[in-house]
Amino acid sequence: MPHSPICQNIDNIMWFHITVVHPLWDQLCSPQFLEDSAAPGYVLSSTGRIPYVRIRGAVDKMATKANIIFYGGDIITMDEGGKNGNDQQNPAGVVEAVAIGGGLILAVGSLQEVVRHADRECEMIYLNQQTLMPGFIESHQHAVLCGVRNSYYTVIGSARCKDYVDVSEVMRRRIDELRLGEWAVFFGWDPELVSGLPVLSATYLDDNYSSVNPILVIGQSFHVSWVNSAALKVMGYDKTKSDPVGGIVVRDGYGKPTGQFLESIGEVLKWAPKPGLDVLRKGFEDQWWYYASKGFTTVTELIYTPSRTGNTILEELADRPDCPIRLAVYRKGHVRDYEMTSDDVGSKTETVESVGDYNDRLWDAGVKIIADGSPHCGTAAILEPYLESPLTEILSFPKAPNCGHIRFGSNEIVSTMRHYHKMGEQIAVHCHGERASEQVIDAYQQVLFECGMDDRRHRMEHCGLTTVDQLERAAKMDLSPSFFVDHLRHYGRIYKTDIFGDRVNRWTPLSEATRLGLTWTIHQDNPAFPGDALPFANMKTAVTRCTKDDPTTPYGPQYRVSVHEALKAYTVNAAWQLHREDEMGTITPGKRADLVVLSKNPYKVDPFNLESIDVIETYLQGRGNGFATITTLPGTNISILRPTGNDGSNPSRHPSLL
């Protein structure tokens, strides 16, 4: 059979082989057959035409040699300023090969250039025409809270329940399992997506479920929760007890708590008993591997409450040789008194430090402040009142006319920002509505005027109804927004008909952020969002601005962005936002080899089909996480990377953790 190698001898150091299809694969790949019949420069394979290299003699003398070279697919570096990145026809910096050594990117470019970095044992990983790119970075997750959810909460959200019949069955079954006086904690109450849910109150929970077992029902957004009378008694809430700092205890006309809490999740959760260390550890571990299976190599926790238990688990995971992801932690920023957080299993006056700069897989990235609430319970601080509808009544919105809830006074926000800015912290502030966004931008402006501009990259989180004018002000201060655009996928139609009206069309104006020169990201905020973290679903929403059920109706089409911009939000921009652009976010020599292998090239897929892309494998610092099957061709240094499963399926398509 004819052969045509892509590269001949390179200085008598290395030589290439081209493989061809042959039905007698097992026989042809025997070492004896290869030795006797393969012409120099070639080997035969059942996979198709696969170039590979064998090392002979001396190699170029370099400090670090490559132990892995990827080639044979689309390699997207996302390095706009690097090799090929300044080419207008190739803005993503697509190259032919990449060399990995010592956990770092050593070289990118043509195969002929890259193989010069190989050592004698270098593994040539053929991508099998799949796509390699930088691992995804989720800039606003609650990874720790996801681990707690996996360990402890009984989920009743739309990922598991379609209507109230389903929800009620799950709740009754769980309460029946409990001993007298044990807590029942339910998560995911979502009248917007689960049909037939009633208006909750302590009385309703008492009458329909239990008045003796404390019950806690947490809304999907985490900004609203309900408890029964037994829980109110344990918590000590009656007419005389004040609201928690920044939160609201909803009361009846006589001042008696109704059982509903707004913006008070920390206060509510601290009363419910916690699971044991082993149970929590398993919940965290499952979450870490889930993230890796979906293409993430770095995730975040955007409001960490330091505790001995939490620190222990996070440090144990970060110390493991097979730890599949990195975690950047934003601690809870305390408004007014800046107190450290009490340990959740120790004395209420005992202070616990956070994880600090523990290692390259776990570090404190900054602090988080919450300025307003959520659209799902009517507490996002907006400029004009929310709509009134039967749904907003079921959602238990505050009494109309309702423009949401500013959690703290402007002086308190300024003093808090000033405190953390002077400590050298990066600050991230939750601000959904226009009023909250204005308060936050004003506060940043005052603090930066007093203390001076620097490269702190302070953040604005969610920015649901943040206006274009406000983004323009943010750009002048080099603030960095992280947008929650994926609300539109689940809630776009409901926002239009029941909550915001036409204001939904200006939800998260991404294209304007690009025009203004802001470095922005997008996120999903799990678990305070239906389902699990799915980066391609989020990117699809950013590009199409459609709901998952109606691809024909975009909400604010003028604010759509390209696939390239959406990918930047999960790679290079996210790395910059975390102050880690020198280490991750692009496939660039000197950076960590944090990578993802995809079944398809996102640039070559219809944006409405982005969710069809499978994650085949992820690599953290050059070490694969074991999702793919890698087969080494006998007698060669080439390995073929394929999806795992006899049917071609991939474990990254495993069932949701929910």
C-alpha positions, 0 to 999 in steps of 0.5 A: 500500500502507498505511504506518504509521511507528513515529515521525514527525518529530522536531523537523524533524531526522529522519524515518523510513521503513517498508519493505514487501515487494514482488516487484519489488525491483530496480526499486523500489529504484532511486533514481529510483523512490524519488524519484518514488513513495515517499511522504515517510517511507517506502521499499520493500524486499524484506526486510519492514517495516524502519524507518529514519531519514534525517538532514536538517538540523541534529542535536543538538549533542553531543561525540560523534555516533553513526556506527552505530545498531543496531535491529530485533531483540532488544538485550540489554544485560545491564545489570541496573542500567541502562535497563530492567535493574531491571525484574523482567520484563526483568532483562537490560535489553532495549532497542529501539536502541543508538547507537555512536560513537567505538568506544563505546556512546553511548545505549540505549533507544527508537529515538526516543531513540537517533536523537537521537545520530546524525550525518548519515552515521550508518548504521542497521543493521537487525538483521533480528530477530536478537539483539545483546548484549555480546561474550562474555568467556572468563575462563579460556582458554589462548589462547597455548597454543592458538596453539602447538597450531595451529602445532606439535602433531599432534592425536590427541584425540577431536576427530579420533580415535575409537579407537586405530586412528585415533591409531596411524595419525596417530602413525605417519604423523607419525613417518614424515615426520621426519628422524632425530633430529627430535621428534614432539609429539602432543597430546590423549591421552584414554583417557576419550573415545578407545577402546582406548588402551593404557598408555603408557611409554617402553618402549611408545613405543620398541617401537611407534613409534621409539626414535631420534626423541624422542617426546612425547605430551601428555595432553588435560588437559596435566597428564600427558605421556609420552616415549620413551627418546630424549626422556629422553636429551635431557632428561637424566632418569635415576636421578640427576636430581631431579623438577622443582619441583612435578612428579613423574617417575614411576619404576619400583622401581629409580628409573628414569624410566618416561617418564611425567611428572605436573604437569611440562608446562613442564619437558617442553615446554622440551626440544622445539624450537619452530616458527619465528616465521612458523608461530607467527604464523599459528597465533595469528592463526587462533586469534584469528579463531576466537575472534571467530567464536564470539562472543568479544571478550575472551579470556585466557591463564591461564599465560603464560610470557613470551618474546621470541617470544611477546611479539612475536607478541602485540604485533603482533596487538594493534597490527593495526587488524583485531585481532578480540579482546582478550587479558588475560594471567595470567603464570605465578606462580613459587613459592619463588623468584619468578624471571622465566621464561627466554626459550624461544629464548634463554639459560636465564639470561636474563629476559624481562618480560611484555607489561605494560599494552601497549594496550587489546587486550593487557594483564597481568591478574595471575599464575597459581599451580597448587595441584593437578592434574587429575582426568584423571590422578588428581592433583587433590587430593581428600579421599577416594581416587579409584575404582580401575578398568581405566580409571584404570589406563590413565590411569596414575593414581598407586598406590592409595589415591590422593587426588591431589597437592598441588604445594606446601607451605602455607607456600610457597603463603602466601609466594608469595601474599603476594609477589604481593599486595604487588606489587599483582597479582591472583592466580588459583589452580588448585584442583580438589579439596577439599584444594587448595581448603582450602589455597588458601582458608587461604592467602588468609585468612592473606595478607588478614588480614596485608595487609588486604582490598582490591578485588583480586578474587583468583580460584579456578580450576576448583573441581571438587569445592570444597565449599559450605562452602569457597565460603561461606568464599571469599565472606567474602573476596570471592574470585571463582571460575571454574568448570569445569562443562563437564567434565560434558558430556564426562566426567560419566558416566565420572566417575560410573562410574570416577573419583569415583562419586556425588561427581560430583553435587556437581561445581561447585555453581554455584547455591550460588555465586549464593546466597552472593553470589559473582561467578563465571564459567564457562570451558572451559580450551582447549586443555586440554579436548576440542574448541574454545571453544564458549560456548553448549555451556558455558552449556548444561552450566551450565543442564542439568548433563547430558552431551552424549549423555544429556539425561535424566540431570542430575548434581547438578540442584540446582546448575543455574542459569538462562540469565540466570546463565550469560550473566552468567558470560560477560559482566558477571561476566567483565568484573568478574573481569578488573577491566574492568567499566567498559569491557565486559560490558554495553551501557551508555553509556560502555563499549566497543562490543564486541558479538556478533550472534546468530541467536536470543535465548538467553532464548527458546531451550530450554536444551537447544538453546542450541548451535543459536544461530549467531554472525552477527557480532562487533564490537570497539570498534564495528568489525565483524569481517566474518563477516556480510553487510551490505547497504545499501538503495539511496538510504537510510542503512539496512543489513541485517545477515544471515548470510553465504552464499547458503544462509543459512549463517554462517562462524562455523560453519566447521570446528573448528581441530582 
